[in-house]
Amino acid sequence: MVDLGLESGRRQTKTVYGGSKKEVEERVRRLVNDVVHGTPPPSRSPQVGQFLDRWLSAVRPSLRPATFTSYEGTVRLHIAPEIGRISLDKLTVDHVAGLVARTETHQRLSARTVRYNLLILRIALNKAVRWGLVARNVASLVDPPRVEHRDVRVLSPDETRQLLDAARGDPLEGLIVLAVSTGLRLGECLGLRWPAIDLDRRQVRIEKALQRVSGRGQILVEPKTRQSRRTIVLPIITVEALRNTLVRQNSQRRAAGRNWLEGDYVFTASTGRPMDARNVGRTFHRILRAAKVPRMRFHDLRHSCASLLLAQGVSPRVVMETLGHSRISVTMDTYAHVLPALMRDAADAMDRSLSSGPEMER
């Protein structure tokens, strides 16, 4: 406990927490130094809502804009209304468990959303522990609600061919071929610029992603993870589709004249602006109907790419690198539905390896 001196005639103290003796000593040293220089920290613990506002300001520079918007909305709409007025140092496991229960029942949020809310609170309280504001993260002691596992929707090889046939000649053809053949995320596709593509060498560098942010429109952001910044080798069918995209774009540029907005984007509207993700979704669903393929999200083309590669015996490590996953466990957990077929192939391969043919000794 650190003596902060007198305030309004009353002696103020502050309890300091830490993960080790050395860490506590360092925090005490900082507090004493602040007191000596006349800037003692507040002796009263902030309310949870006040702390979360401070935390959001601290983490904002390190987050992608859409991620920060998601964090801020979660705090403002779901966490702060329920536990925002509780003193941070008085927050208990029961308070957090009550938050989980009430957001499920009163706010009628899905189990997946409630789980996400709890995750955000855990991340924030981890920072509170590091800042020495609390001794432990009570949110880490609360079990998240169970979320039913849903297999991802993927296209079969026949459905993929139907989709590509239906997209032939459409302005979205190149985008669809690129997504289903390389597994790029929609934002990565829309953020592509021609200098990042070498059609002769059949390579594309993923350096940015286009993301819609509330109040700011579409902006270029860093890829989702460090592993998302990658170079991919393009199939020949994709190179040809991109060449057609370039021809179509040059025709649009001539037609637009001075109204053309030059940005070097690969997938553009008729004025040169990058395609809007919402418009892509609407057109994609129209093409699905024409292909007589069940409705799915554009993002499911990424899943379809991974599933097709794994089913053809491509190494999971290569699939992981292609998709830009941070860990191979992410790849295998997401596409576990492909594993039974791979295991049968592995067993058949072992038979071929261990058998010596008809003349094998009996």
PyMOL commands that set and color helices and strands:
alter all, ss='L'
color gray80, all
select helices_A, chain A and resi 21-36+48-62+65-83+88-90+93-105+111-130+138-141+157-167+173-182+186-190+194-196+226-228+236-259+277-291+300-311+316-323+328-334+336-354
alter helices_A, ss='H'
color red, helices_A
select strands_A, chain A and resi 2-7+10-14+197-198+203-206+209-213+217-221+230-233
alter strands_A, ss='S'
color yellow, strands_A
deselect
rebuild
show_as cartoon
